[in-house]
Each structure stands twice: as structure tokens, then as C-alpha cells.
């Protein structure tokens, strides 16, 4: 297994992002209660699960996911509810998982996909083609006879490589999706394992909702995978994922600043609402990107702002073509 080397390049953009992420982690460790605040941890974990499952077409909103995990009854497809409960259960077990163990990988898949697929907790036994949202075949996964050996080689490389964990965890994520080792659940397992690997580099990253950022940039996520499929190496995906991790850290720092600036929060909320309301006086709806521009915030913070106004009954969330948009309530 020592000869195995997944193909990728270390570009200037990658080097710069690793340096910036390391600097942001230092700032976050000083200013944030990300690892210590149980309320913030739970909120981020719920955002993680919502983001990762929404990428896989789970229909539950962030508010519904929160309700399910708070033990409330909601009206929704049973499959979607089961996906949420399963994902929360395995994310809560991150500390006990060995990121280099194939047995732990299979066990985690067994929890993630319990009651959802016949082959939960086992490598797939049939060939599979990976398709995009339009049904176009992007690539064929590794033939089933070669899947166990391919996964073992990848895990072994991940454990013994001297490449920085920020980079090699991204490489793992791409190569895992390329192998496509399971009959279903490959996307959510790849993101789970990526978070697990990052948490071994810095425990704070177990609570960083990178999946939420990926959900906001879902088309870019698929585009990066497709670009790598054509190029035959994972560089573009590594660059995308590092940019997403950096964005998530910047958002976490913004949240930390908001928490330390608690006395002015009502004024800030009122100011943001006035901006959004004024925008909606001239437009039929508002989107995440509009809030980012209006309020000068990250995509994840814009999501939180919009979700808060939905909870307050000021906005309603609805579909406009294939996009989520927000309109004035009533």
C-alpha cells in the first residue's frame, strides 16, 4: 500500500488557504466558545446535518430538522426524518471513530443509512454510475470487486501521508466520492469522514458546519468534482474545499463577534430587518446572495438572518424555480 499516491497538485492557492485557515483557527481558539458552548455546538451540529442532507435532496428545512432533533412531531416524509435522526446519531459519535479504520467506516455507514438501504454497513456489491441532478452520468464508480482494496489503500495513505491534514482530508473526500464505495449515502459519508479527519487535526473543527457552506455552494461543489473527474486529479476540489473551510471559519468568527457584542444585537437585528424590508418593497423576493450584499455578511450568516426572520413570522420561505427565496409574510 505504500506505493499508492492519489494524484493532486499543491498550488499557490492551496498554500495560501492553508496558511489563512491556520491563522483563523488561532483567532477562533482565542475569541470563540465554539468548543465549549453547548448551545452553539448543538446549533452548528444541526446546521451541519441540515446542509449535508439537503445536498442529497432531503426536503426538511433547518427549522424542521431542529424540531425533529428536539423530539417534536412534524409532518414530513418518514425517510427524510429517519435520515436526520441517523445523521445526528453518527455525528454525535465522532469522538469514538477511528478515521483510518475501514471497520469504523462501515459501522458509521450502518448508522447513517440504517433502515434506508439494504446494504447499510457494507460495501456495495453492484456496479454504479454517478449521475448529476439532470441524470447525466459523470463517471462510473470503482468496480465492486476492487472497492474494499481501494478504500483500504486510501485510508492507509491518509494515515501515513506527510501532507498537511487540511490538504489530505480534502484529497480523501474527493477520492472517496470517486471510488463511491456504498450503494447509497456516499456523499454524506464523504462529508462526515472529512469532518472526522479535520477534527483530528483540531478538535474545534468537529463543530464547524462546513457542510452548510457546501450546501450554499452546491453547484460549485459538483462543478469542482466534475472538473477533477475530467482532469484525473483532485486539485480543483481541494481548492474548493479549503475555500469552504475558510468561509466557515470566517462565519464562526463573525458569530463570535456578535456574541461578544450582545448588548447591540437588537439594534443590529433591527438594522438588518430595515435593509431587507426596504429591498422587498422594490423586489418580489430576496435570496441569500442579496442578504450577503445588503448586510455585508457570509452566506451562512445570511442563512441565519433569514431563518430568524422566518421564525419571527416576518418572512416566509418558498421555491422560485429551483431556488429558495424569501418573501414578506402575509
Buried (B, 14 or more C-beta within 10 A) or exposed (E): EEEBEBEBEEEEEBEEBBEBBEEBBEBBEEBBBBBEBEEBBBBBBBBBBBBBBBBBEBEBBBBBBBBBBEEEEBEBEEEBBBBBBBBBEBBEBBEEBEBBEBEBBBBBBBBBBBEEBEBBBBBBEEEBEBEEEEEEEBBEBBEBEEBBEBBBBBBBBBBEBEBBBBBBBBBBBBBBBBBBBBBBBBBBBBBBBBBBBBBBBBEBBBBBBBBBBBBBBEEEBBBBBBBBBEBEBBBBBBBBBBBBBBBBBBBBBBBBEBBEEEEEEEEEBEEBBEBBBEBBEEEEBBBBEBBBEBBEBBBBBBBBBBBBBBEEEBBBBEEEEEEBBBBBEE
